[in-house]
């Protein structure tokens, strides 16, 4: 089921998510809704809080065929490369704006998978960027928080003006 995305400045986007105690049918159903919503966007990752579910759940699928989803509960970066990578990031929670963000090029992430097993996996390039972007969401951060204050303020101002114009139509 495709779920609506929260829109900035919804306070839930600034609220750290609660840990997942166990992977059960409710968690698996949430992951499926997240994947449906992410593919409809279209995007390469989604955190549960972006659709109003305040649990530490994320999905990522950077495959060209969109057939290799990674489901994560309680993801945490265990190791990060010192070599950075820049990538243009955006979010359905802040439509109409985007920015180039620099993050570690590779990360090792620990998480519970769809079976409830604890997994450690290495991610590089776009997958690494997407996983880090989702973990930020789970921690109550958005990609704009990774920018210098003046750039962040300029983009937020642009977003709020566009939102106000859309509300007048």
OpenMM code with the backbone's topology and positions (N, CA, C; nanometers):
from openmm import Vec3, app, unit

residues = "UNK UNK UNK UNK UNK UNK UNK UNK UNK UNK UNK UNK UNK UNK UNK UNK UNK UNK UNK UNK UNK UNK UNK UNK UNK UNK UNK UNK UNK UNK UNK UNK UNK UNK UNK UNK UNK UNK UNK UNK UNK UNK UNK UNK UNK UNK UNK UNK UNK UNK UNK UNK UNK UNK UNK UNK UNK UNK UNK UNK UNK UNK UNK UNK UNK UNK UNK UNK UNK UNK UNK UNK UNK UNK UNK UNK UNK UNK UNK UNK UNK UNK UNK UNK UNK UNK UNK UNK UNK UNK UNK UNK UNK UNK UNK UNK UNK UNK UNK UNK UNK UNK UNK UNK UNK UNK UNK UNK UNK UNK UNK UNK UNK UNK UNK UNK UNK UNK UNK UNK UNK UNK UNK UNK UNK UNK UNK UNK UNK UNK UNK UNK UNK UNK UNK UNK UNK UNK UNK UNK UNK UNK UNK UNK UNK UNK UNK UNK UNK UNK UNK UNK UNK UNK UNK UNK UNK UNK UNK UNK UNK UNK UNK UNK UNK UNK UNK UNK UNK".split()
positions = [
    Vec3(0.0841, -0.1180, 0.0000),
    Vec3(0.0000, 0.0000, 0.0000),
    Vec3(0.0889, 0.1246, 0.0000),
    Vec3(0.0613, 0.2141, -0.0915),
    Vec3(0.1349, 0.3400, -0.0975),
    Vec3(0.0817, 0.4326, 0.0111),
    Vec3(0.1725, 0.4808, 0.0937),
    Vec3(0.1345, 0.5704, 0.2029),
    Vec3(0.1775, 0.7134, 0.1716),
    Vec3(0.1046, 0.8109, 0.2261),
    Vec3(0.1443, 0.9508, 0.2042),
    Vec3(0.2712, 0.9849, 0.2821),
    Vec3(0.3486, 1.0763, 0.2264),
    Vec3(0.4714, 1.1216, 0.2908),
    Vec3(0.4422, 1.2407, 0.3803),
    Vec3(0.5024, 1.2428, 0.4980),
    Vec3(0.4932, 1.3602, 0.5845),
    Vec3(0.5583, 1.4773, 0.5115),
    Vec3(0.5088, 1.5965, 0.5343),
    Vec3(0.5667, 1.7150, 0.4725),
    Vec3(0.6327, 1.8023, 0.5784),
    Vec3(0.7534, 1.8471, 0.5464),
    Vec3(0.8266, 1.9395, 0.6321),
    Vec3(0.7391, 2.0609, 0.6558),
    Vec3(0.7261, 2.1130, 0.7745),
    Vec3(0.8066, 2.0898, 0.8935),
    Vec3(0.7405, 1.9990, 0.9977),
    Vec3(0.6752, 1.8921, 0.9564),
    Vec3(0.6151, 1.7971, 1.0513),
    Vec3(0.7187, 1.7570, 1.1566),
    Vec3(0.6819, 1.7703, 1.2836),
    Vec3(0.7753, 1.7463, 1.3947),
    Vec3(0.8282, 1.6034, 1.3982),
    Vec3(0.7548, 1.5093, 1.3417),
    Vec3(0.8012, 1.3697, 1.3422),
    Vec3(0.9287, 1.3531, 1.2601),
    Vec3(0.9505, 1.4425, 1.1642),
    Vec3(1.0732, 1.4347, 1.0852),
    Vec3(1.1957, 1.4781, 1.1651),
    Vec3(1.1736, 1.5384, 1.2809),
    Vec3(1.2815, 1.5813, 1.3707),
    Vec3(1.2896, 1.4948, 1.4960),
    Vec3(1.2126, 1.3859, 1.4989),
    Vec3(1.2041, 1.3008, 1.6169),
    Vec3(1.2768, 1.1684, 1.5929),
    Vec3(1.3728, 1.1339, 1.6783),
    Vec3(1.4381, 1.0035, 1.6631),
    Vec3(1.3363, 0.8896, 1.6782),
    Vec3(1.3539, 0.7862, 1.5974),
    Vec3(1.2606, 0.6730, 1.5971),
    Vec3(1.2945, 0.5720, 1.7062),
    Vec3(1.1932, 0.4997, 1.7489),
    Vec3(1.2084, 0.3972, 1.8527),
    Vec3(1.2684, 0.2703, 1.7927),
    Vec3(1.3509, 0.2005, 1.8707),
    Vec3(1.4077, 0.0757, 1.8213),
    Vec3(1.3000, -0.0310, 1.8013),
    Vec3(1.3279, -0.1209, 1.7106),
    Vec3(1.2398, -0.2347, 1.6836),
    Vec3(1.2838, -0.3483, 1.7752),
    Vec3(1.1893, -0.4022, 1.8515),
    Vec3(1.2231, -0.5105, 1.9448),
    Vec3(1.2354, -0.6445, 1.8741),
    Vec3(1.1427, -0.6702, 1.7824),
    Vec3(1.1426, -0.7971, 1.7109),
    Vec3(1.0857, -0.7771, 1.5714),
    Vec3(1.1346, -0.8562, 1.4780),
    Vec3(1.0815, -0.8511, 1.3425),
    Vec3(0.9643, -0.9486, 1.3368),
    Vec3(0.8444, -0.8908, 1.3231),
    Vec3(0.7222, -0.9710, 1.3194),
    Vec3(0.6421, -0.9356, 1.1947),
    Vec3(0.5209, -0.9892, 1.1853),
    Vec3(0.4386, -0.9641, 1.0666),
    Vec3(0.4045, -0.8160, 1.0500),
    Vec3(0.3875, -0.7438, 1.1600),
    Vec3(0.3562, -0.6004, 1.1509),
    Vec3(0.4749, -0.5241, 1.0920),
    Vec3(0.5958, -0.5592, 1.1333),
    Vec3(0.7165, -0.4954, 1.0794),
    Vec3(0.7297, -0.5297, 0.9313),
    Vec3(0.7089, -0.6561, 0.8966),
    Vec3(0.7195, -0.6971, 0.7557),
    Vec3(0.6154, -0.6249, 0.6693),
    Vec3(0.4952, -0.6057, 0.7209),
    Vec3(0.3901, -0.5335, 0.6468),
    Vec3(0.4297, -0.3872, 0.6288),
    Vec3(0.4897, -0.3272, 0.7304),
    Vec3(0.5358, -0.1890, 0.7192),
    Vec3(0.6435, -0.1782, 0.6125),
    Vec3(0.7394, -0.2725, 0.6121),
    Vec3(0.8427, -0.2719, 0.5085),
    Vec3(0.7809, -0.2780, 0.3687),
    Vec3(0.6787, -0.3613, 0.3522),
    Vec3(0.6156, -0.3729, 0.2192),
    Vec3(0.5481, -0.2416, 0.1789),
    Vec3(0.4805, -0.1769, 0.2738),
    Vec3(0.4211, -0.0451, 0.2454),
    Vec3(0.5302, 0.0567, 0.2105),
    Vec3(0.6414, 0.0493, 0.2814),
    Vec3(0.7521, 0.1410, 0.2541),
    Vec3(0.8070, 0.1185, 0.1131),
    Vec3(0.8221, -0.0085, 0.0749),
    Vec3(0.8718, -0.0373, -0.0598),
    Vec3(0.7744, 0.0115, -0.1660),
    Vec3(0.6450, -0.0140, -0.1457),
    Vec3(0.5447, 0.0354, -0.2404),
    Vec3(0.5539, 0.1871, -0.2545),
    Vec3(0.5673, 0.2558, -0.1420),
    Vec3(0.5747, 0.4023, -0.1415),
    Vec3(0.7033, 0.4508, -0.2073),
    Vec3(0.8152, 0.3830, -0.1778),
    Vec3(0.9444, 0.4217, -0.2346),
    Vec3(0.9452, 0.4027, -0.3859),
    Vec3(0.8957, 0.2885, -0.4335),
    Vec3(0.8955, 0.2630, -0.5776),
    Vec3(0.8024, 0.3593, -0.6504),
    Vec3(0.6942, 0.4007, -0.5866),
    Vec3(0.5994, 0.4940, -0.6486),
    Vec3(0.6579, 0.6346, -0.6577),
    Vec3(0.7534, 0.6660, -0.5706),
    Vec3(0.8095, 0.8020, -0.5612),
    Vec3(0.8699, 0.8505, -0.6925),
    Vec3(0.9571, 0.7969, -0.7673),
    Vec3(1.0407, 0.6813, -0.7351),
    Vec3(1.1643, 0.7255, -0.6578),
    Vec3(1.2144, 0.6375, -0.5737),
    Vec3(1.3328, 0.6671, -0.4950),
    Vec3(1.4154, 0.5431, -0.4754),
    Vec3(1.5287, 0.5589, -0.4061),
    Vec3(1.6185, 0.4460, -0.3815),
    Vec3(1.6272, 0.4092, -0.2339),
    Vec3(1.5498, 0.4762, -0.1498),
    Vec3(1.5499, 0.4438, -0.0078),
    Vec3(1.4373, 0.5161, 0.0630),
    Vec3(1.3988, 0.4613, 0.1774),
    Vec3(1.2928, 0.5231, 0.2566),
    Vec3(1.3066, 0.4796, 0.4023),
    Vec3(1.2877, 0.5739, 0.4927),
    Vec3(1.2837, 0.5467, 0.6358),
    Vec3(1.1378, 0.5501, 0.6809),
    Vec3(1.1038, 0.4677, 0.7776),
    Vec3(0.9642, 0.4554, 0.8219),
    Vec3(0.9053, 0.5888, 0.8672),
    Vec3(0.9841, 0.6721, 0.9323),
    Vec3(0.9313, 0.7997, 0.9821),
    Vec3(0.8850, 0.8903, 0.8680),
    Vec3(0.9343, 0.8695, 0.7475),
    Vec3(0.8931, 0.9531, 0.6352),
    Vec3(0.7462, 0.9325, 0.5999),
    Vec3(0.6914, 0.8169, 0.6420),
    Vec3(0.5490, 0.7907, 0.6213),
    Vec3(0.4749, 0.7869, 0.7552),
    Vec3(0.5380, 0.8401, 0.8595),
    Vec3(0.4717, 0.8550, 0.9887),
    Vec3(0.4815, 0.7363, 1.0825),
    Vec3(0.5591, 0.6348, 1.0488),
    Vec3(0.5793, 0.5192, 1.1367),
    Vec3(0.7088, 0.5440, 1.2128),
    Vec3(0.6987, 0.5624, 1.3429),
    Vec3(0.8133, 0.6078, 1.4219),
    Vec3(0.8956, 0.4920, 1.4786),
    Vec3(0.9312, 0.3997, 1.3914),
    Vec3(1.0170, 0.2863, 1.4258),
    Vec3(1.1429, 0.2920, 1.3403),
    Vec3(1.2527, 0.2341, 1.3911),
    Vec3(1.3809, 0.2339, 1.3209),
    Vec3(1.3801, 0.1284, 1.2105),
    Vec3(1.3047, 0.1586, 1.1050),
    Vec3(1.2933, 0.0713, 0.9889),
    Vec3(1.3346, 0.1492, 0.8647),
    Vec3(1.4070, 0.0837, 0.7761),
    Vec3(1.4473, 0.1467, 0.6507),
    Vec3(1.4482, 0.0426, 0.5399),
    Vec3(1.4304, 0.0912, 0.4179),
    Vec3(1.4436, 0.0073, 0.2989),
    Vec3(1.5307, 0.0814, 0.1983),
    Vec3(1.6067, 0.0042, 0.1205),
    Vec3(1.6929, 0.0597, 0.0172),
    Vec3(1.6886, -0.0355, -0.1019),
    Vec3(1.6790, 0.0203, -0.2215),
    Vec3(1.6910, -0.0596, -0.3437),
    Vec3(1.7492, 0.0304, -0.4527),
    Vec3(1.8772, 0.0144, -0.4769),
    Vec3(1.9468, 0.0944, -0.5780),
    Vec3(1.9658, 0.0161, -0.7076),
    Vec3(1.9069, -0.1022, -0.7165),
    Vec3(1.9230, -0.1839, -0.8367),
    Vec3(1.8475, -0.1217, -0.9536),
    Vec3(1.9016, -0.1376, -1.0738),
    Vec3(1.8357, -0.0821, -1.1918),
    Vec3(1.6988, -0.1438, -1.2143),
    Vec3(1.6871, -0.2730, -1.1906),
    Vec3(1.5604, -0.3433, -1.2137),
    Vec3(1.4599, -0.3215, -1.1008),
    Vec3(1.5073, -0.2610, -0.9899),
    Vec3(1.4212, -0.2353, -0.8733),
    Vec3(1.3669, -0.3667, -0.8175),
    Vec3(1.4551, -0.4671, -0.8109),
    Vec3(1.4148, -0.5997, -0.7651),
    Vec3(1.5027, -0.6528, -0.6523),
    Vec3(1.5836, -0.5667, -0.5908),
    Vec3(1.6751, -0.6119, -0.4865),
    Vec3(1.6611, -0.5306, -0.3583),
    Vec3(1.5406, -0.5267, -0.3010),
    Vec3(1.5228, -0.4441, -0.1807),
    Vec3(1.5968, -0.5003, -0.0598),
    Vec3(1.6508, -0.4086, 0.0172),
    Vec3(1.7163, -0.4425, 0.1438),
    Vec3(1.6275, -0.3868, 0.2534),
    Vec3(1.5855, -0.4730, 0.3442),
    Vec3(1.4996, -0.4334, 0.4562),
    Vec3(1.5852, -0.4319, 0.5824),
    Vec3(1.5798, -0.3211, 0.6554),
    Vec3(1.6640, -0.3059, 0.7735),
    Vec3(1.5826, -0.2597, 0.8946),
    Vec3(1.6078, -0.3239, 1.0065),
    Vec3(1.5541, -0.2781, 1.1350),
    Vec3(1.6735, -0.2391, 1.2219),
    Vec3(1.6642, -0.1250, 1.2858),
    Vec3(1.7688, -0.0730, 1.3743),
    Vec3(1.9051, -0.0602, 1.3066),
    Vec3(1.9104, -0.0045, 1.1851),
    Vec3(2.0410, 0.0073, 1.1194),
    Vec3(2.1312, 0.1070, 1.1907),
    Vec3(2.2584, 0.0720, 1.1960),
    Vec3(2.3578, 0.1589, 1.2578),
    Vec3(2.4883, 0.1452, 1.1797),
    Vec3(2.5533, 0.2591, 1.1551),
    Vec3(2.6828, 0.2574, 1.0872),
    Vec3(2.7883, 0.2104, 1.1872),
    Vec3(2.8573, 0.1018, 1.1520),
    Vec3(2.9624, 0.0466, 1.2371),
    Vec3(3.0998, 0.1004, 1.1980),
    Vec3(3.1202, 0.1188, 1.0677),
    Vec3(3.2461, 0.1708, 1.0147),
    Vec3(3.2141, 0.2563, 0.8926),
    Vec3(3.2915, 0.3616, 0.8752),
    Vec3(3.2746, 0.4485, 0.7581),
    Vec3(3.4109, 0.4781, 0.6975),
    Vec3(3.4158, 0.4830, 0.5660),
    Vec3(3.5419, 0.5144, 0.4983),
    Vec3(3.5771, 0.6610, 0.5217),
    Vec3(3.7046, 0.6904, 0.5141),
    Vec3(3.7464, 0.8303, 0.5248),
    Vec3(3.7313, 0.8996, 0.3905),
    Vec3(3.7267, 0.8213, 0.2830),
    Vec3(3.7103, 0.8791, 0.1494),
    Vec3(3.5656, 0.9206, 0.1300),
    Vec3(3.5425, 1.0493, 0.0983),
    Vec3(3.4052, 1.0968, 0.0810),
    Vec3(3.3535, 1.0750, -0.0614),
    Vec3(3.2240, 1.0889, -0.0739),
    Vec3(3.1565, 1.0847, -0.2040),
    Vec3(3.0460, 1.1889, -0.1997),
    Vec3(3.0350, 1.2682, -0.3048),
    Vec3(2.9276, 1.3666, -0.3150),
    Vec3(2.8172, 1.3102, -0.4025),
    Vec3(2.6940, 1.3389, -0.3632),
    Vec3(2.5786, 1.2933, -0.4410),
    Vec3(2.4642, 1.3923, -0.4184),
    Vec3(2.3865, 1.4165, -0.5227),
    Vec3(2.2701, 1.5032, -0.5086),
    Vec3(2.1608, 1.4244, -0.4375),
    Vec3(2.1136, 1.4779, -0.3260),
    Vec3(2.0106, 1.4124, -0.2459),
    Vec3(1.8833, 1.4962, -0.2453),
    Vec3(1.7719, 1.4271, -0.2266),
    Vec3(1.6412, 1.4902, -0.2177),
    Vec3(1.5552, 1.4055, -0.1253),
    Vec3(1.4341, 1.4516, -0.0996),
    Vec3(1.3441, 1.3789, -0.0115),
    Vec3(1.1994, 1.4110, -0.0481),
    Vec3(1.1119, 1.3101, -0.0451),
    Vec3(0.9705, 1.3386, -0.0708),
    Vec3(0.9077, 1.4228, 0.0402),
    Vec3(0.9774, 1.4358, 0.1524),
    Vec3(0.9281, 1.5178, 0.2628),
    Vec3(0.9578, 1.6665, 0.2412),
    Vec3(1.0459, 1.6948, 0.1456),
    Vec3(1.0837, 1.8318, 0.1100),
    Vec3(1.0816, 1.8421, -0.0427),
    Vec3(0.9641, 1.8258, -0.1041),
    Vec3(0.9594, 1.8229, -0.2504),
    Vec3(1.0006, 1.9557, -0.3122),
    Vec3(1.0651, 1.9432, -0.4295),
    Vec3(1.1006, 2.0630, -0.5052),
    Vec3(1.2396, 2.1172, -0.4777),
    Vec3(1.3116, 2.0587, -0.3818),
    Vec3(1.4486, 2.1033, -0.3556),
    Vec3(1.5399, 1.9816, -0.3509),
    Vec3(1.6680, 2.0066, -0.3716),
    Vec3(1.7694, 1.9028, -0.3645),
    Vec3(1.9032, 1.9721, -0.3400),
    Vec3(2.0018, 1.8939, -0.2978),
    Vec3(2.1336, 1.9518, -0.2722),
    Vec3(2.2400, 1.8445, -0.2810),
    Vec3(2.3592, 1.8866, -0.3164),
    Vec3(2.4732, 1.7956, -0.3174),
    Vec3(2.5234, 1.7809, -0.1743),
    Vec3(2.5340, 1.6559, -0.1305),
    Vec3(2.5747, 1.6246, 0.0062),
    Vec3(2.6972, 1.5340, 0.0000),
    Vec3(2.7931, 1.5598, 0.0859),
    Vec3(2.9118, 1.4756, 0.0937),
    Vec3(2.8997, 1.3836, 0.2147),
    Vec3(2.9194, 1.2543, 0.1892),
    Vec3(2.9138, 1.1521, 0.2941),
    Vec3(3.0277, 1.0534, 0.2696),
    Vec3(3.0547, 0.9661, 0.3671),
    Vec3(3.1531, 0.8607, 0.3415),
    Vec3(3.1129, 0.7758, 0.2199),
    Vec3(3.2119, 0.7399, 0.1383),
    Vec3(3.1885, 0.6629, 0.0161),
    Vec3(3.1431, 0.5203, 0.0466),
    Vec3(3.1884, 0.4644, 0.1580),
    Vec3(3.1542, 0.3266, 0.1940),
    Vec3(3.1258, 0.3199, 0.3441),
    Vec3(3.0315, 0.2336, 0.3805),
    Vec3(2.9981, 0.2125, 0.5214),
    Vec3(2.9707, 0.0640, 0.5458),
    Vec3(2.9984, 0.0218, 0.6675),
    Vec3(2.9551, -0.1098, 0.7149),
    Vec3(2.8414, -0.0837, 0.8114),
    Vec3(2.7279, -0.1485, 0.7872),
    Vec3(2.6077, -0.1234, 0.8655),
    Vec3(2.5623, -0.2532, 0.9316),
    Vec3(2.5269, -0.2436, 1.0586),
    Vec3(2.4671, -0.3549, 1.1303),
    Vec3(2.3173, -0.3317, 1.1400),
    Vec3(2.2387, -0.4377, 1.1202),
    Vec3(2.0927, -0.4259, 1.1267),
    Vec3(2.0302, -0.5637, 1.1402),
    Vec3(1.9019, -0.5652, 1.1748),
    Vec3(1.8241, -0.6889, 1.1723),
    Vec3(1.7585, -0.6986, 1.0354),
    Vec3(1.7671, -0.8169, 0.9748),
    Vec3(1.7048, -0.8357, 0.8441),
    Vec3(1.5617, -0.8860, 0.8596),
    Vec3(1.4989, -0.9235, 0.7476),
    Vec3(1.3578, -0.9633, 0.7500),
    Vec3(1.3315, -1.0916, 0.8282),
    Vec3(1.4374, -1.1685, 0.8581),
    Vec3(1.4196, -1.2893, 0.9397),
    Vec3(1.4416, -1.2614, 1.0881),
    Vec3(1.4889, -1.1414, 1.1191),
    Vec3(1.5211, -1.1064, 1.2571),
    Vec3(1.6665, -1.1330, 1.2919),
    Vec3(1.7444, -1.1823, 1.1951),
    Vec3(1.8862, -1.2092, 1.2173),
    Vec3(1.9656, -1.0791, 1.2165),
    Vec3(2.0686, -1.0745, 1.2997),
    Vec3(2.1583, -0.9593, 1.3006),
    Vec3(2.2577, -0.9758, 1.1858),
    Vec3(2.2701, -0.8722, 1.1022),
    Vec3(2.3523, -0.8759, 0.9823),
    Vec3(2.4497, -0.7598, 0.9851),
    Vec3(2.5688, -0.7813, 0.9300),
    Vec3(2.6623, -0.6724, 0.9014),
    Vec3(2.6854, -0.6755, 0.7519),
    Vec3(2.6702, -0.5605, 0.6877),
    Vec3(2.6839, -0.5555, 0.5423),
    Vec3(2.7588, -0.4306, 0.5018),
    Vec3(2.8427, -0.4443, 0.4008),
    Vec3(2.9153, -0.3312, 0.3450),
    Vec3(2.8344, -0.2698, 0.2315),
    Vec3(2.8302, -0.1379, 0.2288),
    Vec3(2.7624, -0.0629, 0.1237),
    Vec3(2.8611, 0.0364, 0.0645),
    Vec3(2.8570, 0.0551, -0.0671),
    Vec3(2.9424, 0.1536, -0.1336),
    Vec3(2.8591, 0.2377, -0.2291),
    Vec3(2.9144, 0.3517, -0.2649),
    Vec3(2.8570, 0.4426, -0.3643),
    Vec3(2.7120, 0.4800, -0.3310),
    Vec3(2.6197, 0.4635, -0.4279),
    Vec3(2.4816, 0.5078, -0.4082),
    Vec3(2.4142, 0.4339, -0.2927),
    Vec3(2.4398, 0.3036, -0.2795),
    Vec3(2.3804, 0.2305, -0.1663),
    Vec3(2.4279, 0.2882, -0.0332),
    Vec3(2.5557, 0.3198, -0.0241),
    Vec3(2.6090, 0.3783, 0.0998),
    Vec3(2.5434, 0.5127, 0.1284),
    Vec3(2.5294, 0.5945, 0.0243),
    Vec3(2.4644, 0.7245, 0.0403),
    Vec3(2.3215, 0.7066, 0.0890),
    Vec3(2.2465, 0.6175, 0.0236),
    Vec3(2.1058, 0.5978, 0.0598),
    Vec3(2.0910, 0.5446, 0.2019),
    Vec3(2.1725, 0.4469, 0.2385),
    Vec3(2.1636, 0.3910, 0.3747),
    Vec3(2.1910, 0.5003, 0.4784),
    Vec3(2.2936, 0.5822, 0.4549),
    Vec3(2.3253, 0.6893, 0.5500),
    Vec3(2.2128, 0.7927, 0.5560),
    Vec3(2.1544, 0.8226, 0.4409),
    Vec3(2.0413, 0.9162, 0.4338),
    Vec3(1.9251, 0.8641, 0.5178),
    Vec3(1.8959, 0.7336, 0.5077),
    Vec3(1.7845, 0.6752, 0.5837),
    Vec3(1.8149, 0.6736, 0.7335),
    Vec3(1.9371, 0.6406, 0.7687),
    Vec3(1.9744, 0.6403, 0.9116),
    Vec3(1.9614, 0.7811, 0.9688),
    Vec3(1.9992, 0.8823, 0.8917),
    Vec3(1.9786, 1.0205, 0.9371),
    Vec3(1.8308, 1.0445, 0.9683),
    Vec3(1.7426, 1.0041, 0.8765),
    Vec3(1.5981, 1.0208, 0.9020),
    Vec3(1.5586, 0.9536, 1.0334),
    Vec3(1.6066, 0.8323, 1.0565),
    Vec3(1.5713, 0.7586, 1.1788),
    Vec3(1.6225, 0.8293, 1.3039),
    Vec3(1.7269, 0.9101, 1.2881),
    Vec3(1.7835, 0.9867, 1.3996),
    Vec3(1.7221, 1.1262, 1.4116),
    Vec3(1.6223, 1.1579, 1.3286),
    Vec3(1.5577, 1.2889, 1.3353),
    Vec3(1.6292, 1.3965, 1.2555),
    Vec3(1.7080, 1.3560, 1.1576),
    Vec3(1.7812, 1.4497, 1.0728),
    Vec3(1.7318, 1.4392, 0.9288),
    Vec3(1.7496, 1.5453, 0.8533),
    Vec3(1.7237, 1.5430, 0.7092),
    Vec3(1.8541, 1.5812, 0.6395),
    Vec3(1.8628, 1.5532, 0.5108),
    Vec3(1.9880, 1.5779, 0.4390),
    Vec3(2.0312, 1.7240, 0.4465),
    Vec3(1.9374, 1.8162, 0.4627),
    Vec3(1.9727, 1.9580, 0.4740),
    Vec3(2.0605, 1.9857, 0.5956),
    Vec3(2.0488, 1.9005, 0.6982),
    Vec3(2.1313, 1.9176, 0.8178),
    Vec3(2.2790, 1.8948, 0.7892),
    Vec3(2.3107, 1.8341, 0.6757),
    Vec3(2.4495, 1.8071, 0.6358),
    Vec3(2.5113, 1.9243, 0.5591),
    Vec3(2.4309, 2.0293, 0.5352),
    Vec3(2.4777, 2.1444, 0.4582),
    Vec3(2.5238, 2.2569, 0.5495),
    Vec3(2.5977, 2.3490, 0.4922),
    Vec3(2.6361, 2.4688, 0.5664),
    Vec3(2.5097, 2.5486, 0.5956),
    Vec3(2.5046, 2.6213, 0.7087),
    Vec3(2.3827, 2.6914, 0.7500),
    Vec3(2.3226, 2.7834, 0.6440),
    Vec3(2.4040, 2.8595, 0.5739),
    Vec3(2.3493, 2.9534, 0.4746),
    Vec3(2.2810, 2.8783, 0.3604),
    Vec3(2.3424, 2.7704, 0.3130),
    Vec3(2.2830, 2.6907, 0.2049),
    Vec3(2.1543, 2.6238, 0.2530),
    Vec3(2.1565, 2.5701, 0.3742),
    Vec3(2.0376, 2.5067, 0.4320),
    Vec3(1.9231, 2.6066, 0.4404),
    Vec3(1.9510, 2.7269, 0.4904),
    Vec3(1.8467, 2.8286, 0.5061),
    Vec3(1.7908, 2.8722, 0.3718),
    Vec3(1.8785, 2.8845, 0.2710),
    Vec3(1.8332, 2.9247, 0.1386),
    Vec3(1.7359, 2.8197, 0.0813),
    Vec3(1.7705, 2.6912, 0.0945),
    Vec3(1.6846, 2.5852, 0.0409),
    Vec3(1.5531, 2.5752, 0.1178),
    Vec3(1.5587, 2.5880, 0.2499),
    Vec3(1.4350, 2.5842, 0.3289),
    Vec3(1.3447, 2.7018, 0.2946),
    Vec3(1.4030, 2.8190, 0.2726),
    Vec3(1.3246, 2.9359, 0.2343),
    Vec3(1.2574, 2.9122, 0.0989),
    Vec3(1.3323, 2.8576, 0.0043),
    Vec3(1.2772, 2.8255, -0.1282),
    Vec3(1.1615, 2.7258, -0.1144),
    Vec3(1.1811, 2.6228, -0.0330),
    Vec3(1.0776, 2.5217, -0.0117),
    Vec3(0.9519, 2.5833, 0.0502),
    Vec3(0.9687, 2.6656, 0.1542),
    Vec3(0.8538, 2.7237, 0.2243),
    Vec3(0.7784, 2.8217, 0.1329),
    Vec3(0.8493, 2.8972, 0.0493),
    Vec3(0.7826, 2.9880, -0.0451),
    Vec3(0.7009, 2.9080, -0.1467),
    Vec3(0.7575, 2.8014, -0.1996),
    Vec3(0.6863, 2.7181, -0.2963),
    Vec3(0.5650, 2.6537, -0.2304),
    Vec3(0.5793, 2.6123, -0.1080),
    Vec3(0.4685, 2.5514, -0.0345),
    Vec3(0.3561, 2.6524, -0.0101),
    Vec3(0.3947, 2.7757, 0.0249),
    Vec3(0.2945, 2.8813, 0.0464),
    Vec3(0.2209, 2.9133, -0.0832),
    Vec3(0.2944, 2.9203, -0.1947),
    Vec3(0.2302, 2.9452, -0.3252),
    Vec3(0.1329, 2.8324, -0.3596),
    Vec3(0.1732, 2.7098, -0.3354),
    Vec3(0.0873, 2.5941, -0.3659),
    Vec3(-0.0398, 2.5971, -0.2797),
    Vec3(-0.0272, 2.6460, -0.1580),
    Vec3(-0.1438, 2.6541, -0.0677),
    Vec3(-0.2438, 2.7595, -0.1097),
    Vec3(-0.1995, 2.8578, -0.1876),
    Vec3(-0.2894, 2.9650, -0.2336),
    Vec3(-0.3659, 2.9260, -0.3585),
    Vec3(-0.3271, 2.8177, -0.4210),
    Vec3(-0.3962, 2.7775, -0.5454),
    Vec3(-0.5245, 2.7082, -0.5179),
] * unit.nanometer
topology = app.Topology()
chain = topology.addChain("A")
for resn in residues:
    res = topology.addResidue(resn, chain)
    for name in ("N", "CA", "C"):
        topology.addAtom(name, app.Element.getBySymbol(name[0]), res)
